[in-house]
Amino acid sequence: MRQCKSFFYILFIVLFSCEPLVTTFEGVEKAVLYEAKTFTTIPDPENALKVLSWNIRFGIGRLPFFGDSCGDRTVMTEKEVLNALELVAAEIDAIDPDIILLQEVDRESKRTQYIDQVQWLLDHTDMNYAAYASMWQAQTIPSDGIGRIDAGNVVMTKHEIESAERIKLPLRTDQDPLTQMFYLRRNVLKAKIAIPGQDNFYAVTVHATAFATDDTKQKHVDKFKKVLDEMVINGDVFVAGGDLNSVPPGAETDFCDEDACADDVFHTDGGPHLEGSYFENFPNEPTLLQPLYDTYNTAISLTDAFGVDHNTHSTSEDRFWDRKLDYIFTNINVASGSGITFQGAIELSDHAPVGCTIILE
């Protein structure tokens, strides 16, 4: 009976709503641009920019969300969300970056009390401009009480954003049609920033698939690199990165035991591991990011990326960061010794921020 009610509820929305039930997006389209209500005056950069990349887990800190960490909640209180956002804003101001690449930022989502987190962060930090590209936008998700959702990637900066575009990434192919319809539609967000002395400077961010058991992650990383390669051909300068949901080339890839919940069943004979654990699901995982390391400079070198000091993710705050999933790449120089993983932020998200300083030419 519950399935029947859900079906007729969806049918009613489809037939009588003025808006599409699910936003599907074009191949390339304009991103949404934001400005802070009050601008922070900043000096022109001398010859360098401080960059930060951070998956902020839609501003809920380590609260037990149903979709990860073996949680069981889908809707947070306004107080919980604002408390978490205040801590994120404080961390941003303490690091004081010029450019931030953010992933998992909510706006108008039921789960986070419909707070526009892009505008909120602009108004509570020293950042002045932002571009937003949704990866999950629907009037309602008819399962688990999620309801209305709008979540995506953000480029945030102290300097003016001249233009920004959302570049579509492929959908997963390992889902049934109904699940795929309501599932995430990921993207690459590319923003042109007016940096004094720079004609074609861009910031690019991405959030690759986490749970696909097919080759979707390969497609996402390949498309991300293709966007960067095309910028090099065009003579552009960029800093790029985000949550690639991939460990460094050659690192351990099987996290079934670490990520499993009490009632999970995995390692079945001839079957896949848990979604997101790629030892069997995706054989190319150990070399997935090698082309990016081979082509571009990075905040954290491949040698250092294997060190525990640069792990950026764990599914529970009770367990310290146990793998690296977050990266920054650029086609210009990174200041020697500037790459840092801010592992003290373990209560603020299930991802640690990664930062570095890039040298302007």
N, C-alpha and C positions, 0 to 999 in steps of 0.2 A: 504493500500500500504506500509506503514511504517513497518508493521509486516512482510510482504513478503520480503522486503529488508533485514530486520534483519535476517530472516531465511536463505536467500541465502548467506549472509555475514558469518554467522556461518558455514554453509555447506562448503563454500570455505576454511575457515581456517581449518576445520576438515580434508578435503581431501588433502590439499596441504601443510600443515605445518609439519615441522620435529618434532615439540614439541607437546605434548598433549595439547588440548585446556584448559582442567582443570586438575590440579594435584589432584589425589585422595588419595594417600598415603597408605602405608601398616599398619598393626596393630601396629608394633613396628619397628622403623627404626632410623638410626643415625641422630642426629641433626647436623646443620651446625655450625662449630667452627670458632671463630674469635680471632684475636689478635690486640692490639693497635699498631699503627705504631711506637710509642715511649713509652717505658715502664716507669711506675712510680715505683721507689724503695720504698718498704714498709717493716716495721719491722715485725717480727713474732708476731702473736697475743699472748698475755700473757695467758689469760684464757677466752676471750670473743670475740664475733663478733657482729658488728652493722649491722642490716639487714633492708632493705627497700623494700616495695612492692608498685608498682605504675602503674596504667593504664594511659599512657601518651597521649591517643587519637591521635595516629599517628602523633604527632608533629605539631598540628595545633591550639593549645590553645583552645580558645572558638569561633573560626570562625564558621559560620553557615552552617555546613555540612548537606547535604540533609537527611542523614540517622538518624539524631537525632536532638534534640533541635529545631524542626520546621524549620530547615534551608533549603536552596534551592541551595547550591553550591556543586559541585562534584570535582572540580579541584582548587587547591590553587596555588598561585604564588610562585616562588622560594624564593623571599624575605620574604613572609609571613611564609613559612615553616622554613627557617633558623632563622628568628627572634624568632619564638616559640621554636625551638630547643636550641637556645642560652640561653633562660630563663630556660628551663628544665635542661640543663647542669649546669647552675649556681646554681640551687636549689640542684642538686645532690652533687656538690662540697661543698656547704654550710652545708649539712647534713653529708657528708663524711662517707657513709656506706662502709662496707667491701664487702657486697653482695647485689645486687639489683634484685628483681623479677619484670620484666616489662611485661606489656600487651599492645596490640595495637601498635606495632612498625612496621613501613613500611620499605620496601626496594624495589626498582625498581617498584614503583607504580606511575601510571600517576597522581593520585590525589595529590601526594606530590612531583612531579617533578623528579621522579625516583631516589631520594636521598636514599642511603643505610644508614638508620638511626642507624643501629647497629654499623657500622664502624664509622659513624660521632660522635656518643656519646662516643665511646671508645677513639677517637682521640681528644675529647674536654672536657674530664673529667679525673680524676685520676684512672679510672678503666682500667684494663689491658687485660682481657679476657672476651669472651662472647660465649654463645651457643644460637642458633636460631632455632625455630620450627614454620613453617608456619601454619596458620589456614585458609588462603584464598589466593590461588595461581592460577591464570589463565592468559592466554595470553590476554584475553579480557572479560570483563563483558558487555554483549550486552544490557545494559539498563542504562539510566540516565547519560550517558557520562562517566561512571567510567573507562572503558578501562582496560588496564593492571593493575593487582593488585598482590601484595605479602605482606601480613601482618601477624604478629604472635606474639608469646611469646618469651621472652628473659630472660636468666639468665646472669647477668653481675657481674664480681667479680675482686677484686684486685689480687686474687690468681689463679694459673693455673687451668684450667679445664682439667681433665684427659680424660673424656669421657662424652658423653651426648646422650640421646635418646628421640625421639618423640613417645609418646604413644597415639594412636588413641582414640578419643571419639566418641560415637554414633551420627549419623545424626538425625536431626529433622524428625519426621514422619507426621507432619501436613502441608506438602507442596506438591504441584504437582511435578511430576518428573523433569520437565524442571527447575523450580525454585530451587529444591534441587540440581540439577547438578551444578549450578553456585553459590550455597550458601556456607557459611563458613563451614569448616571442622576442628572442634576444637580439642585440644590436651592437654595432660599433658606433660610438658617438665621437664626432670629429668637429672641433671648434677652432676657428681662426681667431687668434688673440692679438690685439694691438700692442705689441711690445715695442717700446721706443728703440729705433735703430734696426728693427727687423721688419722685412717686407712680407714674408710668408711664414709666420710662426704658427704652429698648430699644437693643440693638446688633444690627445686621442685616448679614449678609454673603452674597455670591453669587459663583459662578464660572461665567460664561456659556460656552456652547460655543465651541470654538476653530476647528474644522475643518469644520463643516457647510457644504454647498453649497446648501442650501435656505433657508427663512426661519426656521429654528429659533432663530438668534441674536436675531432680531426678537422672537420669542415670549418668549425668556428675559428680555430687557431690559424688554419690556412687562409681564411678570409681576412682575419686581422692582419696577418703578415702581408697579404696582397695589398691592402689599403696602405700600409706603410711603404711597401716597395714602390707603389705608384706615386706616392708623395716624393720619394727620392728622385724619381724620374722627372717630376715636375719642378725640382729644385727647391722643395719646401724643407723647412727645419721643423722638427717635431720632438715632443716628449710624449710617450705613450705607455699605457700599462693598465693594470687592473687585476681582477680576480680571474685567473685563467683556469682555475680548478684543475691544475696539473702540477705534479711534483717536478723538480728539476731533472734533467736527463740523467738517467742512471740511478735515481733514488728508488727507495722501496715504494711499491705501488699498492700493496695489498693491506687495506686497513679494515678488513672485515671484523676482526676481533675488537678493535678499538671503537668502531662505529656502531656495533650491533646493540640493539635494545633487547630487553629481557625475553620478548616473545618472537624475536626474529629467527627465521630458518634460512640457512645459507650453506654453501659448500655441498650442495646436493650433487649426487653422481651425475655427471654430464651436464649439469645446469650452471647457470651464471652465479657469480658471487652477488653480494648485496649491491643494489644500485649505488654507483659512486665508488666502488672498490674495483679497480680495473685490471687486476692481475690476469683474470680470465676474460672479463667482459671486453676489454679493449687492449689487444696485444701491443699496439703501437705506443701505448702510454709512456714507456721508458725513454723514448726518443722524440716525443711530440714537440717539445720546445727547442730542440737542438738547432733548427734553422734560425730561430730568433736570436739565440746566443751566438751563432756563427756570423750573423749579419750586422747586429747592432750592439752598441755599448749598453751596459746595464748598471743599475744602481748597486746590485749585489752580484759580484762575479760568480761564475759557475763553481769555482773552487770554494768560495765562501758560502755559497748557497747550501752546501751540504752540512754546514755547521749548525748546531742547535741554536746558536745566537740569532739565526735568521729564519727559523720556523715562524709561520704566520697564522696557523690555524689549529684549532682543536674543537671537538664537538661539545666539550664540557669545560667549564671553568675549573672544575675539580682536577683536570688533567692539563698540565702545562702545554704550550704550543708544541705539536708533535709532527708537523709537516709544513713545507713551504708551498703556498698556492698563489702568492701575490707578487707582482713584478713591475718594474719600470724599465723601459727601453727607450733609447734615443739615437738619432743619427749625428749628434754632436758629442763633445766630450763631457764626461762626468768628472767633477772635481775629485781628485784623489782623496780617498778616505772619507768621503762625504756620505756614502751609502750607510743607512741605518735602518734597523727594524725596531720599532717602538714596542717592545714586548711587555712593558709595564701596563699597557692598556688592556689587560686580559679580562677585566670586568666590563669593558665598554662594548665589546662585540665578540663574535667568534672568529674574527680576523684581526690581526695586528696591522697597524699602519706601516708602510714602507716609504722611506724618503731618501732623497739625495739632492745634490746641487749640480745643475748643468751649467756649462760654460758657454756663454754666447759668443758667436764669432763676429 
